[in-house]
Amino acid sequence: MRKLGIFTLTLLMVALIFVSGCASNQGNVSENESGVKGAAAITELNIGYQPSTHQIAYMTAYEKGWWQADLAPYGIKKINEYQFPTGAPEMQSMMAGDLDVAYVGAAPAITALSGGLDAKIVEPVQINGSSLVLRPEYEYKSPKDLKGLKIATFPTATIQDTLLREWLKENGLNPEKDVTILGMTPGDAITAISAKKVAAVFLPHPSPAVIEREGNGRTIVQSGQMEANHSCCVLVVSGKLIREHPDIVEQIVKTHIKATEYNQAHVDEAAQVYSNKTTEDLETVKQSLKEWDGRWITDPTIIEDSAVNYSNTQHDLGYIPKSLTQDEIFDTSFYEKAK
């Protein structure tokens, strides 16, 4: 009995040491639901986005406190948001490790993935939603009427740049010789067409509505006419977060879906959220959401083929060294779990 008592005491002491050792690391090390041991616990998330009506889902979830409330059970205490004018600098920030999550165009995301970004598209945000706007003094009957004109759009390898160049080629125009394409932020492009420095702009909403409201242009082509139901903004998550904290990623997807479905059912409130976030005139935002051909979505299958087509187009344009496959671009498992 005495030997048994000593043996039992020894086991208890070993167990106590083991438990104490785990407790001392509890704040730094975790084991996620996929069994990945040694993943550092995180308390903050860095999320990037752009000020367009394409990405109101992010804004709605932020304004209503859903990001904070939904992610708090996973240890997230703070959401750090970063605003970018276009996708290129946003993806540069993600490649530098400064963003965990990004609301961004599929095209710049694909460019970054091709360049070695450790991340995946986990969700679509919307389709279509950009417009080619021409100054009132120019006549337009067909794309050939754009020959010789200056067109401002988002910088190289963005959704708008990629779509515009491919559409011009499909309509018999050389985007390098027949027109002058200038990469700009939306604010600079609006200023340029207002000052008659360019004849046209191809921009995401609400910028086209702003230009029309000021009398400086009219929409001649919607982006959905250039490519039907084309992928536009998407939700990109870092590979590190996917591997080490898949439970957090799944909740991010769930919150995005909740915000998207809320906006679909409350369009005027979504316009108010956007106006609050950006100080854009509310009536202009409402008009934008009536005029655009965009649609907020959550099902990845709607954009998978389109995103792969972007990859092929970017390769043809010389933007990326090789085309990417669907599996290299997407991880849709979180959507499947969320639904």
N, C-alpha and C positions, 0 to 999 in steps of 0.2 A: 504493500500500500504506500509505503514511504517513497519507493522508487517511482511508482505511478504518479504520486503527487509532484515529485520533482520534474518528471517528464511533462506533466500537464502544465506546470508553472513555466517551464522553458518554452513550450509552445505558445503560451499566453504572452510571454515577453517578446518572442519573435513576431507574433501577430501585432502587438502594440507598436513595435519598431516599424513594421511595414506600413501600418495605418498612419503613424506619425509622418513617415516619409512621404506618403501620398498627399497628405494634408498640406505639407509645406510647399508642394508644387501646384496645389490646386488652382492658384490664381494665374499660373503661367502655362500649364499643360492641360490638354483636354483630349478626350477620345470622341470623335464624331460618330454619327450613326452608321457610317460605313466601316467603322472599326479602324480608322486611321489613327494610330497612336502617336503622341508627341506633337500634335498640332497645337501651336500656340493659341491660347484663348484670345479673342479680340473683343474690344469694347466700342470701337468706332468703325464706321464705314464711310468711304470717300466715294461720292456719286457725282458724275459729270452729266451735264445736259446742255441743250441749246434753247434759246428763246424763240421757239416756233410753236404754232398750234398743233404741230405733229406730235409734240411731246407733253401734252397737257396731263397725261396719266401720271407722270412723275410729279407734276406740280400739284395736282389734286391730292395725291397721297401725302405730299408734304404738308399742304395747307391744312388738311384734316387730321394731321398727326398720326396717320396710319403707319408710315415708315417707323416712327419711334415706338408706337404701341405694339405693332406686330412683331418687331424684331427684339423688343426688350426681353422676352422670355429666353432668347438665345444669347443674352449677355451684352447686346448692343445698347450702349447708353447715349451715343451721340451720332448724328448723321451730319457729315460735312459735305456741303454741296458746292460745286464748282461750275460756273457758267462759261461756255465757250461760244464764239461767234459762228464757227463752222466745225466740221468733223476732223479736219487734218490736225489742228493743234490739240483737239481732245484726245485723238489716238496717240499723238506724241506724248501726252501726259500719261496715258495709260501704259505705254511702252516703257516709260521711265519709272513705273511702279507707283505713281501718285494717285491712281484711281483703282478702286475695286470693281466698280460698276459704271457703265456708261450708256446713256441714251444717245444714240448716234446713228448716222446713216449707214446702211449696209455696205455701200461702196467704200468709204474710208475705212470701215472695219475690215473689209476683205483685203484692202491694200496693206493694212497693218498686220493682219494675220499672215499674209504672204511674206512680209518682212520680218517675221519671227515673233510677233506678239503671242504671248501665252494666254489665250482666252478663247471663248466660244460665244457665238450668238445663242442665247437660250430662249429668246422670245421675240416675236415681231411686235412692233409698236403701231405701225400704220402702213397703208399703201397709198400710192399716188400723192396728190396734194401740192404739186408745184405748178406754176403757170408761166408761160412765155408772154410777156407784156411788151407791146410795141407803142412807141410814141404816137399821138393822134395824127401828126402830119404825114405819116408814112402809110401808103396803101398796102394792103395785104390780101392776096388771093391764093397764093401757094408758097411753100417754103422757098422757092426760087426768088421771091421778092426780097428775101433777106440778104441776097448776094451783095457784098461790098459794105455791109453794115457792121457796126461795133455792137457786140452783145456782152453784157456783164452777167456773170453767174458765179456760183461758188467756185473755189479754187480747184486745181487739178485733182482728179481721182475722187471727187465727191459724187454723190448721186446725180446732182444737176449737171455737172460737167460731163460725166459719163453718158447720161441719157441724151443730152443736147448734141454731143459729137456724133453719137451713133445715129440719132434721128436725122441729122444733117446729111450724113453719108448715105443713109437709106433713101434720101430724097435728092440725090444727085449733086450735093454740095460738098466740097472739100473743106472740112473744118479748119484746116491749116492755111488755106489759100483764099477761099471764097468769102470768108467772114473773119472778123477779128474777135476772138473770144478773150475776155478779160476776167481773171479771177478776183473776186472781191467778197468782203463781208456783206451781209444784207443791208446794213446801214449805209455803207459806202456805195453800194449799187443803187439804192433808192436816191441818194444824193446825186449820183452820176446821171441817172435818167431825168431827174428833176431839173438839173442844170444843162441838159441837152448834150452832155459829154458822150453819151452812148444812145443808140437808137432803140435798144431793147434790153430787157433783163429777163433772166429765167431763174426764178426764186421760189422757195417754199412759202406757203402761207404762214402769217397774214400779210407778208410784204406786197404781193400783188394787189390785195384789197386796199392797202395804204396808198399805193401809187394811183390806183383808179379813183379813190376818194378825193385825192388831191388834183385830179384832172390831168395827170401827166402820162397817162397811157391807158391801153385797153388790152384785155386778154385775147390773144389770137389762137393759142393752142394750150390745152391742158396736158399735164405730164402723162395722164392715163391714156391720152390719144397717141402719145409717142410710143408707149408700151403699156398695154392693158394690164391693170392690176399689178404694177411693178412694185417690187419691194422698195421701201423707203427707210424710215427709221426702225431701229432694232434695239434690243436690250442685250448688251455685251457684258459678260462677267469674267473676271480674271481666272486663269487656270488654277492659281493657288487657292482661291476661295472655293472653287468647284471641288478640288481634291480634298482640302482640309476641313471645309465646313459646308458640305452638301445640304445639311439641314437649313442653314441660313439662306443658301441659294434657292432652295425650294420655297421658303417663305417670301423671298424677294419676288419670285414669280407669282405666288399667290396674291401678294399685295398689288402687283402690277395688274393682274387680271381683275381684281376687285375695283381698282381705280378706273380701268378701261371700261368695264361694264357700267360703272356709275356714270361716267361721262357720256356713254352712248345713250343712257336713259335721261340725262339731265344736261342737254347741250348748252342751254342758256347759262346754267350754273358753271359749266366748264369754261364758257367764254368769260364769265366774271372772274373765275380763278386765274385765267391767263392775264386778264386786265390787271388784277391785283398784283400779280407777280412781276409784270413788265411795265406797268403804267400805260400800256397801249389803250387808246380810246375804245371803250366797251362796244359802242355801236359798230366801229370798224371791225372788231373781232367777230361780232355776231354776223356781220355781212360776209366776212371771210369764210366762216363756217357754213354759210348758205351757198356761197359761190364755188368753193373748192370741190374737186372731185376726189378728195381724200376720204379714207375710212379707217377708223381705229379698230385694230383687230388683235386677237390673242392666239390664233391657231397657226403654228409654224408652217404647216403644210401649204398654206396659201402662198408663202413667199420662197419656199425652198428652191424651186426651179429658177425663179427670177434672180435669186442671189447667185446661184451657180452661173447664170448667164452673165451677170455683172463681172464675175471672175474671168470668164472667157473674153468678154469685151475689153476689160482692162489689160488682159494679156495681149490682145490684138493691137491695142493702142500703145503698147510698150510701157505701161505703168507698172506691171508686175512681171517677175521672171517666169512664172508658170501659173497655169490655172489651178484652182483649188477644187477639191471634191466636196460634196455635200457633208460628208463626215468630218472633213477638215474645217468646215465653217460652223457647223451646228452641233449643239448638244440639246436635244429636245426631251431628254428624259425627265427633266424637272417639270416641264409642262404636262407630260403624261401623268406624273405623280400628282401634280396639283389638281388636275381635272378628275 
